[in-house]
Amino acid sequence: MARKARLSTHQRHVHLLHESLENRYLMTADLSNGDFSEGLTDWIVQATETAQVEVVNVGDPGVLLTPTDTGTAEIIQQVSVTPGTAYRLSFTLNSSSDSYAYAGVRGHAGKWSELSTGENTAGRYSLEFETSSDVSEVTIFAQAYRQQTAPVSIDDIQLTLANSPPVSPEPEPPQETPVEPPQESPIEPPLSPPAPIASDSLLTNGDFESALSGWSNISSAGGKAETILGDAGSALRLTPSADGTAALLQQVAVDPSTSYRLSFSLTSASGSYGYAGVRGHAGKWSEISVGDNVSGRQTLDFVTDANVSEVTVFLQAYRQQTAPIVIDDIRLEASNGTPAPEPVNPPPTDTTPPDVSPPDISPPDTTPPEDLPPRVDGNLVRNADFSLGDLSGWQLSGPTGAATLSDGVLKLAATQENTVRVEQMITGLRPETRYSFTVKLRSLESAWASFGVDSGTQYAKTNSAAGDAWQEKRFTFYTAADSTQVRLFLESYMGQPGPVFFDDVKIVEGKLTPVTPPDEGWFTLPKPRALVNAGEEMLLNNKFEDGLTGWVRDHAEIANNVVTLIPTSDESARLVQDIPFALPPDTTYSLEAVVRGGGPGATLSVAGRDGLTASLQIEEGASRRVVLPFTTSSGYETVRVMLEQYKASPGILTIESVSLLAQGNEWIDTPNPIPTPTTEVLFDDFSGPLDPERWLIVDKAWGGDNGGLVPENVELADGKLLLRANGDDYTGDVVGHGDRST
């Protein structure tokens, strides 16, 4: 059944950025500002939760998309097209992380059609599509989806006719390295690597004799990095999975305009490819690497740019492989221009079986050592409350001193360059069984405390939370069909502004016991808003008499019912509120505010999910009323109100009140959310249409990664009420609330 036209109440978060960059001409069809030389002009920003979108100018402007665990960073632009015409969409992806980014088109073949392309590897990408005979407008989008945290940059988005030559050379999208199947013939042992150059390596712990100290473990989705003990000492073992890359990285200080050599020993006994490389040696998005799926010593030479003082060295075994590789003795040294030695590879395979067996790179033994702390009260997590005074039972990765214990509480303090994580393999589980997880956490300075369970679950479960008060987080997960263990991790990701704290971690089979309410009772949710009448205030707490209730804020302070926005050199100060009512079409409103201060970078603005944008520069001055008039578009749309003092601007904006009055004909799906109680007996034999005065056919979602409830799943047939639920594998025409696909 095709989806009916209806008004969505999903509110997208739209960040307005005020940047003006030098114009640059770009040959496209009707797409505007695809090179971002004019900041975000003509683009609509749709960043959910705490995801960020901004234009950066590192030699060449581009849009930087920074997603979060729960937020997607996205920009869109409506573009006029010719019906029945073939087009080509192309863009450049600059990525120095494992985050994926995509660009695509919506609405080219009907309202709900969508095509996209992208990856997590730098390169030029393109897709071709043909508009339907009744399509005259499409939506172009670029996004970095949630459940990632590293930023990616997109630039030079072009929309051209498919039969026209590309404006600039378009190399094919980078292909993943093919995975060779393991050979059944005997495996040649790795040759002894040549002796390292006597000069000191710039890398910390390149021989892995101190486990993973000095390295950041950024393995994902089941990929695993660990040290093993061999005949020559410790070495690094990277074990990728079908979905996850095993990877480490380390930031290293270097000299500008200097030649360097990166070298390492690689052992691959089952055909998996392993790589090492350098990012940032020739600009922010530069990357080079070397590697193979045969054993030997690998060498890579590079020269740093004149303005480069730091690079990132990375080691990885890419996903869609499952056999491990071993890396050891990785060195970074000034090469003084001397030529790189020829790579040392094994000789042709001899028919005589080798005398020396390859290093042991079989999967690790998951049997818990006898000295592990015991499990207590059915909790499958060992040393779950950290009361032993150490990290017995846990594995730590991250900088020295980044994980500490005090009074039975674990404190993780990431640095700007390094993530700190503790993890524990939970063993002895039953396949295809439900388990429940809980943890208590808090953080300082709005840092995000991350946690999750993966590597053995049917679906990986991860989450994060922030706040200086202790809070408990819970979720359930199911083990995979052949899994008897999972990986539990607690983490503070690199760049967090403050420390995070964890306590009382628990995993049990089945359900957890309900939480006992506190003595003061549970916090109550705010009452839902009722539909306003003409002349009534649409903003909640518009005079700040209830503090900052109803407002989302960054770097905002309140005193005596007055809010002050004080930006930093790196972050803007904002006060934001989403209007819950959809504004009627072609209607003029006045957004008013009583302010003082202001100056360069101070703005009052409104933005809608369907393209409405209006803003007003607030000049420096004494207390006065400023007014921003705006007119809605041809359809109903929800809007966001924002006052902002932009980062690094000299002014401070003080706000006494904000007002946006209803004009009449506003809309909300539940105009009277708290109905008057009634003693009438409810009876309905479903022999006719549902009475909207008695039944609410819900179009709503209550958080989480799901499509909520939509009217299309409600139907009357043969005197029966049919309610449908569509799962993750549903492929029909019904689309969830807010256009979600699940």
Secondary structure, DSSP 8 states (H G I E B T S, - for coil): ----------------------------SS---TT-TTTTTT-EE---TT-EEEEEESSSEEEEEE--SS--EEEEEEEE--TT-EEEEEEEEE-SSS--EEEEEESTTSTT-EEEEEESS-EEEEEEEE--TT--EEEEEEEE-SS--S-EEEEEEEEEETTS--SS---------------SS------------SS--SSTTTT-TTTTTT-EE---TT-EEEEEEETTEEEEEEE--SS--EEEEEEEE--TT-EEEEEEEEE-SSS--EEEEEESTTSTT-EEEEEESS-EEEEEEEE--TT--EEEEEEEE-SS--S-EEEEEEEEEE-TT------B---S--SS--SS-----S----S--TTS----TT--STTTT-TTSS-TT-EEESSTTSEEEETTEEEE---SS--EEEEEEE-S--TT-EEEEEEEEEESTT--EEEEEESSBSS-EEEEE--SS-EEEEEEEEB-TT-S-EEEEEEE-TT-SS-EEEEEEEEEES--------TT-------------TTSB-STTTT-TTTTTT-EEESEEEETTEEEE---SSS-EEEEEE-SSBB-TT-EEEEEEEEEE--TTEEEEEEETTS-EEEEE--SEEEEEEEEEEE--SS-B-EEEEEEE-TT-S--EEEEEEEEB--S--B-S-SSSS------------SS---TTT-----B--SSSS--B-GGGEEEETTEEEE----TT--SS---GGG---
